[in-house]
Amino acid sequence: MQKRPSREYCSGDLKLCRSAILRDFGEVLSVSLGYFKSAALPPLRQQINVNQIKESLQRDATVWSRDSRRWAKFKTDPKKSGQSEDETFEPLSEVFDAVVGEASKTAGTPAKLRFASRPSEAPISERTNSTRPDAYLLLVDKKNVDIPEGKMAHTSKKSPDSWDDIVVSFEFKKGNTDTDRKDDDQKVVWSLHHIMRGDPCRRATFGVTIENTEMRFWFTCRAVTLVSQSFNFCTEPEHLIYFFCSLAFAEDHELGWDPTIQRVGVGGKIQYNITVRTDEGKDLVYQTTRVISDYSADASSGRGTRVFEARLIFLNGTSVKDAEPVVLKDSWGDGDRDREDIILNQIFADLQKHKGREQEEEARKYFLTVLAAGNVMVEGNIDNTDRLLRESDLPPDRSYRLPVDEVPKQKPIRYGEGLSPTFPFVPCSAKYSNVPHRTHSRLVFREVCQPLYELQTLDTVFATLEDARKALQFLHSVGWVHRDVSGGNVLRWDNLGKLADLEYAKHMNSNASHEVRTGTLDFMACEVEAQKHLFIQPKAIRKDPASRKRVQFPFRFNPLHDVESIWWIATWILYYHVDEKGRQLSTDQIRCFRELFPGRLNSRTSAFLAPLADAVLPTPFQTAAHIVEDMRDQLRIAYTASETNMPPVYDDALEMLHSTFNECFASAAEHSRGVGLFRPPAAHRQQHSSAKRQQEDPVADPRDPKQLKVRSHRISIPQYRHRMYS
């Protein structure tokens, strides 16, 4: 499941952003040094012997102090140093040089990493980030691409180093209080997060924190974040020697880089050459032309989906000229689920088997066309997080809760300025007793679609939603449910609406035990959100004859929940927009929007059951709103009818509901012809500034609100615009 940060993450305030990320991580897995070395770090080169290096260094008085039995440059504990923090820990670079210099003698090759300490300078980055790590290990042979001045994100003081080359981020404190540790945790986690969110070439990255003499190692990938138990780096040199040697002589893919993506400069901009190895063995290289969606990568864990517009440039090594633009989707899917293309093929096979080829062909119009698909291959193996951890069994759960500041009170919003399109974070606790491993894959789609948020007339929105409903009807007709319908995966292409993002689609008869609570919170069916039936009729209640206790029926996702999600999208469109460019949202419209979309779990049912306040909307929206309210009434009737028996029997109710929604969408489109659709100006200004990624790279979307994304009982906050294809 995914997690995503909160509205503080969008604030542009570095301190709030760091706190939001720690809250998003919740807990990380604390592991022994032995486990960290065996699972997270690259294996040592065979020629390197840590004990021999240790013994050799201890014979050098400039490196090791025999009297104090510690590194010569750290004869006293850092907290007793009379120097500044930066000066106190600067000798770590000399320790690194001494270790790798000695290791190079037996490794037969120079170190691939170098140590840099520039605590007053922020490394350059394509994505704005004013963080200044205390130190870092970075590649000698850099991977960042030199581009013209002004194309990279601006930092307060230019650094010669790039985040694209950093392997390990360091944070130091002379003290060892809880406050010191908390500050280091916040900073190193932010650095890990920034590397993973900002660099499409990364699969994993590392960190180090030091409080006085206590050092801890950090590792993160798309499935889990690990922190080692601490050790005294001054008096236990073998652990630091091992750490430096394992990384300094490792191959790039062992350091977390993806060898199937190359960063390139094209026309003064950074693009990526991405290899797709199909299941049939074809090698296709695509060059990106723009980023369509990368906000899923902002999650601390999860799919990390990035979506690009791209063009094919090589097919099995042969150059391809003037290829048509396509969409390339790179993601880390749940290891226990099929890829989206495989799920689509299963759905089409069921349609052909049960409904005939003609219906199958008709259904294909409402879904994306997959041109190529395959798992990412690294060193001849499928790339997954299990392999990143060297297929090591996880140790017994020992969670380490990251220290988080209290959530500051949000500034009151002046209603005249419009609706702020972000919502508060839902606190959660991440447990790692069973880490869900992820598999890295890529899909290529033919259609470069227009997302729902870009549509500028209300009738086109309703026509697009009707086509998405048709897609659902085809799924439901052969026993499938989508389980993740949201505004981000309803698209428009060539005058047709299309439904995307089928990773969580499931056949109703499947015994797979994948999580039930899936979807984007603001578009999630109320029953799915509550994880229980809300419309059970008295006569459906049964009691066990022996115990006289009520018989409990397990809750399951059913097709009515998909249809309800479509209704929530239509409602969101009406209450978030205005009908004239530059027009402000009224205070009443903002209030109603927040009642309908509070951004918290189990908070929308009362709004769903209450009448819609149509009068608060712009006059041209009101007829459509009346129709949407009728659709809601039909949903309630369908739920009530299906839950007259338990477990629910929804077939007849579903058929009637699809028919009703078909008529209602057609009527709503007819009554909305020529009605413009505009975002309120204050929200637009706020989002526009975030689109420029000002300050600490606030992630507020430039076109739409944050949405709380839920996978089982862990929460994330993806973005409406950027979930397109993802």
Secondary structure, 3 states (H helix, E strand, C coil): CCECCCHHHHCCCHHHHHHHHHHHHCEEEEECHHHHHHHHCCCCCCCCCHHHHHHHHHCCCCCEECCCCEEHHHCCCHHHCCCCHHHHHCCHHHHHHHHHHHHHHHHCCCCCEEEECCCCCCCECCCCCCCCCCEEEEECCCCCCCCCCCCCCCCCCCCCCEHHHEEEEEEEECCCCHHHHHHHHHHHHHHHHHHHHHCCCECEEEEEEEECCEEEEEEEECCCEEEECCEECCCCHHHHHHHHHHHHCCCHHHHCECCCEEEEEECCEEEEEEEEECCCCCEEEEEEEEEEECHHHHCCECCCCEEEEEEEEEECCEECCCCCCEEEEEEEEECCCCCHHHHHHHHHHHHHHHHCHHHHHHHHCCECCEEEEEECEECCEECEHHHHCCCCCCCCCCEEECCCCCCCCCCCCCHHHCCCCCCCCCCCCCCCCCCCCEEEEEEEECCCCEEHHHCCEHHHHHHHHHHHHHHHHHHHHCCEECCCCCHHHEEEECCEEEECCCCCCEECCCCCCCCCCEEEHHHCCHHHHHCCCCCCCHHHCCECCCCCCECCCCCCCCHHHHHHHHHHHHHHHHHHCECCCCCCCCHHHHHHHHHHCCCCCCCCHHHHHCCCCHHHCCHHHHHHHHHHHHHHHHHHHHHHHHCCCCCCCCHHHHHHHHHHHHHHHHHHHHCCCCCECECCHHHHHHHHHHHCCCCCCCCCCCCCCECCEEECCEEECCECHHHCCC
